[in-house]
């Protein structure tokens, strides 16, 4: 995600305690914790596939052309509505919920591709002994838990072929699998992409 979009999402994120789904996402038309070093960003269109045929993808590569401008407009409209309404939202109150804003627009060229991408895991089941076969992959630490969800096309629903205990799944990961433009809806957030996971490994931060 480029620096402008990072600053935009950070500036527009309303201080809300939870991620209840009051979604304003538009229908489709058809990081490790507080690390000093951040992932090195490289474009999917410049990076070759690895030895196993997986194309390395970064989060900005999931946004189709013109999507950053659309997001700016949507966040600006949300802020304008909030300021004009004069409504005070009490922290922890019934209206203190995370609002997911964005679209389900996807990058056609990535549909069905074998890809490798980094991200933070958000389990859909938080019970201590839970074994999961699904989770959300998001670009920022704490998304959908401590801050509002990222846009649907910056949220990936991950499907595992076998269940795994939550305690065995690191929070910052590299995931390899097949990415498809298949929309999923969960209690935490909607996702415009689904990845059928082949393997997961802990994210190792690289110095610039």
N, C-alpha and C positions, 0 to 999 in steps of 0.2 A: 504494500500500500504506500503511495508516495506521501511526502511530508505534508503536503497541503491537505490531503484527505485525513491524515492522522490528526492534524490540528483541528480540522473541522469536526470530526467525531468527538474529540476531547472537549471542544468548546461547547458543543451542542448537547452533550450528555447531561441530563437533568439529574441532580442528586437524589436518586430514588433508591430505596432499600431493597426492593424485590423485583422480580421479573414477571409479574402477572401479565397475561396476554391480553392487552388492549391494543391489538395490532392495527397499524395504519398502513401496512404493506399493501402495495397495489397488486392486483391479480395479473398473472402472466398472460401476455397476449398470445398465444397459439392455441516476557515474556517469561522457561522455568521461572518460578516466582521472583519478581522484582530483580531480574538479572541485570548486571551492568551492561554487558554486551547484548545487542539485539541481533536477530538473525540477519545475515547478509542478504540483501534483496537483489535478486537477479530475475530478469524477464524470462518467461517461458519460451518466448520466441527466439531468444539468444542461446539458451542452454541446450545442449544435445541430450539425448536420452542416455540413461546409464547402461551398464553392461547387460542388464536384464530387460531393457526396453521400456523403462519408465521415464516419462518426461517430468523434469523438475518444474513445479508450479509454485508461484508465490500468490499471495492473496489478491493483489491488484490485477493479476491475470484472470481472475474470475469475473471481473467487471467488463461488460461489453462497452464498446465505444460510446462516449457521451454519458455514461452512467454517473461519473463523478459530478458532472454539472447538474444532473437530475437530483442527486442526493443533496447537493448544496441548496437547491431550490426548496426541496421538501423540508429540510431542517430549518431553513429561514422562515418558511411559512408556519412551521410549528411554533417557533419562538415568537413570531408576530402574534399568533393567536393567543398564546399564553400571556404575553405582555398586555395585549388589548383587553383580555378578559379580567385582568386584575385578580384572578383567583389565587388564593394562597393554599399551597399544598403542604400540609403538616407532615413532617417526617414520621413514618410509621403509621400514618393515617390510612383510611380506606382508599384514598386517591393516590397514595404514594406507591405507584406501580411503574414498572418499566414498559415503555412504549416502543415497539419495534417499528421502525420506519424504513422504507425502501421499496424495492421492487423484486420481482421474480425473474427479471431479465438475465439470461445466461449467455455464455460464449459458445456458439454453435460448434466451433472447431474443437472444443474440449469434450464434447459429448461422446462418451464411449471410449475415451482415451485412457491408456494405462499411465497413471501419473504418480508422482511422489511430491508430497507437500508437508510443511511443518505447521503446527498449530497447538492450541491448548485444548485439553479434553474437558468436557462438561458431562458427567454421567447423568442419565435420566432417572436413576435410582440412587439415592444417597444413603440407604441403610448400610450399616457397617459391614455386614456379612454378604452384601449383595454380589451376585455374579451377573455380569451384564453381557448382552450381545448387541448393544447399540449405545451410542452416545453422540453428542454434538461436538464438532470440531470448530473452533472459533479463533480469530486472529489475535485477540487480546486476553490477557489474564483477568479472570473474574467476570468476563462477559456472561450475561444471563443469570448471574448469581448476585453480584454486587453492583452491577451497573446495567442499564437497559441493553437488550440484545442488539447485536449488529444487524445490518440489513439482511434479508433472506439470501441474497446472492453473495453475502460474506459469512454465511453460516452453512456448514456441511453436515448432513446427517450421515453418520458412519455405521455400517452394518458389519458385524463380525460373523464369521462362519462358525466359530465356537465361542462359548461363553468364557469369560475370564473374570477373576475377582478384581474388584475395584482397587484393592491394595496393591495389586501387581501391575497396575497401569499408571505409568508416570504421567504427570500433568502436561508437560511439554514433550511433544512427540514428533517424529517423522512417520508419516503414513504412506504406504504404497498400496495401490489398488486401482480399480476401474471407476472413473468418475462419470456419472450420468446426470442429465438434467431432469431429475425426478423429484418433484416437490414433496416434502414431508412436513406434517404439522405435529408439534409436541406441546406439552404444557409450558415449556420454557421459551420456545421460539419456533418459528417456521424456518425451513431451509429450502433453498431453491435447488441445491445440489445434493446428490446422494453418492457416497463412495462405498463400493463393495471392497472391504479391506482384505488385502492379501497378507500384509505383515505390518507390525508396529515396532518401532524402536525408540528408545529415549533420545530426546533431542540433545545434540552436542553443540554448544555454541562455538561459533567460529569468530576469530578476531578479524577485523577489517584489515 
